[in-house]
Amino acid sequence: MIKNRPRRFDVFYIREPVFYITCCTRDRRPIRELAAAHDALTRYGERAREHNIAVGRYVLMPNHLHLFVKGDGNFMLPRWVGGLKRTIAVELGCHAGELWQPGFFDHVLRSDESYAAKWDYVRENPMRAGLVSTADEWPYQGEIVIIDRV
């Protein structure tokens, strides 16, 4: 557990919660091969569908990742995020601990408006960072499964 970090909920009263996730690279170092990391992320997201896990919209930035994910009643978020981090790290030829900082930020979305508002913020990250002129120009973003309700 990360020091001074709130404990994750054990029980949710939302049947299939949608999580907004942020994972940061270790010491905010840039990912050296964003295209390869993006490929690994999309493959992992596609395979998640076989386990009743929906990866919605996402943006992979040079030093962090934002995504939305929804699972069924058996979904174990920390385990799933750990697998995602390992998958991307292995694709880049390193260990997850070399690429990613420990832990991740998660937020349970409570309404359709919060999904839309979070997405608007997330998709503009590459513009705010000065990497592109418009959000649509950023090649390392997408939506694997449409999550149409929270």
Order of alpha helices (4+ residues) and beta strands (2+ residues): beta-alpha-beta-beta-alpha-alpha-beta-alpha-alpha-beta
